[in-house]
Amino acid sequence: MQELDALIIRQAAKGNRNAFKKLYDLYAPFLWKVLFPMAGQNMETARELLQDTFVRVNDSLKQFKGNSALSTWLYRIAYTTAMMHFRKNRRYREFTTITGREPGPDRTDSFDNRQIVQKILSLLSPDDRFLLVAREVDGISFEELATITGDSSGALRTRIHRLKETVRRMFPQEQYAMSEV
């Protein structure tokens, strides 16, 4: 992912609206890809999480030291924001399915696979859903995940492996969909 240069980050931290808008424009789509699956594909919840994340980013940008990539730091804030939200609002743990979108003749397989993946993800906690999506879809390294979650990379490797094994046992007929999880 392309990172902002240090000057723009410093300007945003000092309250420069144009610099913060550049930060938002660059990182909002990246964070949306993280938050939308965590929100169980619920647009309203994902928007709320994205907004809350950027409020927290705005409030704490002065504290960013540059010890990690800005994207990793933002990912950590998004993750923490979502986890706090879900702990406060247990009702959002329920997964909402896709509605109103029929598969076309040329995308039946991908639609079916998406439904299987969503069914699998719906049964996981937001934290487990985050880990699988971050690692398997977004390709976030175990080291970055360790920075984001505060767990060791070894513990995360074990946890994700166990999550995959659990999913395979629960859905043996959908093993082909695991490559998309």
N, C-alpha and C positions, 0 to 999 in steps of 0.2 A: 504494500500500500504506500502511496506517495505521502510523505510527511510534510507538514508546514515547516518553513524555516524558523529559526529561533527568534528573529526580529518580529515576525507576525505574532508569534506566541507571546512575546514580551509586551507587544502593543495591546493585544487582547487582554492580557493580565492587568494592564494599566487602565482598562475601561474603554479602549478604542472600539467603537461599534463596528466600524468597517472591518477591522482585523478579526473581531469575534464572528462577524458574518462569514468571513472567509473560512474560519475554523469550522463553523456550523455547516456551511455548504460542502466542505470537503468530507467531514466525518459523519454527518447525519445519515447518509445512505449506508455507510459501513455499520453504524450502530443500529440502524433499522433492521439490517439483516441479522443482527444478534437478538434484538428485542422482540421482533415479530414472532419468531418461533417460540421464544420463551413465554410469550403472551398467549400461546395456543392459537395462533393465527387470528387473534381478535384485534381488529384494526383500532378500535377505541382504546383498548388497554395499551397496545403498543405505542400509540400516539402519546398517551399520558406518560408512559415510561420514558419515551424519548424526550418529551418536554421536561420531565422531572430530572432526567440525566443532565440536560444542558443547563438547567437552573443550578444544579450542583456543580457543574463544570465552571460556570460563571462565578459562582461563589468561592471556588477553591483553586482557580487557575493560578493565582499568585503563589500557591504552594507547590506547583509543579517544578521539580528540580532538574528534570531532564535525565534522571538516572535510568529511565527506560524510554522507549519510543512513546511519543504522545498517544499514538493509537492504543498501545498497551494500557497506558494510564486511563484513557477514556473508556476502554473496554472494562477495566476494573470498576470505574464509577458506574457504568451501565449495569454491570453484574450486581454490584452492591445495591443499587437503586431498585432493581427488579426483585432481588431477594427480600429486601425490606418491604416492598409493596406486597409480595405474595404472602409474607408472614402476617402482615396486617389484614390482608383481604383474602381469606381462605377461599372465598367463592370463585376467585380467579384461577384456582388450581384446576377447575373443570375446563376441559378442552372443548373448543367449539369447532365444529366441522365446516368444511367448505359447503356453501349453499348457493343455489342459483347458477351454477356453472356446469353446463353439460359438456362432456367431451366431444370434440369434433372427430370426424372420420380419420384424420391424420394424427391425432394425439391421444387415442384411446389408451395405449400402453402407458404413456407417461402419466396420464390422468389416473389410471389404476394404480400405478406405482406410488404416485403422490398420496393417494388415499391410504394405501398400506402404510407408508411412512408416517403419515399424520395419525393413523390409528395407533401405531407403535408409540410415537412420541406422546400421544394423549395420555397414555398409561403411566408415563414417567413423571416424577416430580419436576418442578421448574428447574431445580438445580441440576438434576441428571439430564434433562432435556437440553439445558444450556451446554453442559459438557460435551454431549454427543454432537450437537450442531456446531459448536465452536471448533471441535477437533476434526470431525469427519466432513463437514460441509465447508466451513470457513478455512480449514487447514491451519488453525492456530497451533503453534508448537506446544509441546508439553511444558517447556520452560516458560513460555508466555502465560500459559494457563496457570502455572504455579504462581507467577507474579500476580495474576488476576484474582485467583481464589485464595491464596495464602497457604495452599497445600503443597507438598513436595511433588516434583515431577514424577518420581517413582510411585508415589501413592496415587497420583492421577492416572498413570499408565495402568496400574492394577485395577483401579475403580472403573475406568472405561472398558477395559477388557472384560471385567465381570458384568458390566452393564450389557455389553454385546452378547455375552454368553446367556444372560438372563433372557434377553430379547429373542435369541435363537431358540431357546427352550420354549418360550411362550408362543412363538410363531414359527414353527419349523417349516411350514409350507411357504413362508415369505422370505426365506433366506436370501433370495436374489435381491430383495429390496435393501438389504443391509448395506450394500455398497453405496446407497443413496442417503443413508442415515448419517 
